[in-house]
């Protein structure tokens, strides 16, 4: 059981907030998804082709993810990004929050709560 995070609720226009999780370790991805669902997000699978259209994206740090995050922020400057992995300077201009993988569930919860409550 994953304790809920207080409130994302809805996005612009009253539609449900959307999130995608692009994390290869299935157990970690499932934890992030459960936390986001508890906060009111609808989980969308990351697209294999085309643009990502979500309100919050959790991804692993990689050069491909960084390129995708830049495109995402250009398309939607209000989208929040949470990066799993070591903090890196190139993610800072995107306003991304970083989460250390070894931090555990409480670290995940704190990062998502901060990302949800942060002004994009």
Secondary structure, 3 states (H helix, E strand, C coil): CCCCCCCCCECHHHCECEEEEECCCHHHHHHHHHHHHHCCCEECCCCCCCCCCCCEEEEECCHHHHHHHHHHHHHCCCCEEEEECCCCHHHHCCCCEEECHHHHHHHHHHHHHHHHHCCC
